[in-house]
Amino acid sequence: MAFSDTGLLSLKAASAIVQWAPVGPLVAGSELDETIIRAGSWNVLPVGVNTATLATYGLPAAVAIKGQRAYGIAAASLGALTPVAVGSTNGRLIPVCASGITTHAGSGGDVASRYAVGIALKSAVDGDYFPIIVDPQLVL
């Protein structure tokens, strides 16, 4: 993967992707190198956050990666310094509720992989843009 002079990954879009949407890799076995898609749920590992709207396939994408600042759009109320994850297919973010997953596991339920996109730097309500530090990670 090539790095641009801004420190953002230089990737290309597999389809249209809106600005500030978390993005991840194509499915295993794809022959399209360095191509990304919008992460549609919190069980998709994000590689970062897309920083500009991409209208179609093949356009170059600048992706903010781990440790960089980006923005998110809230799909629910969340507090400052809250870990956030993909909350819907439109790329909006929700707070990660680790206690809910732990409770589910404690009651004998299966635990699937869940991934955080990063950490909210400010409080937000549904529809707000808010700054995040990109920090993709597995959350159980």
Secondary structure, DSSP 8 states (H G I E B T S, - for coil): -EE-TTS-EEEEESS-B-TT-EEEE--TT-S-TTEEEE--STTS---EEE-S-B-STT-EEEEE-TT-EEEEEBSS-B-TT-EEEE-STT--EEE--HHHHHHHHHTT-----EEEEEEESS-B-TT-EEEEEEEEEEE-
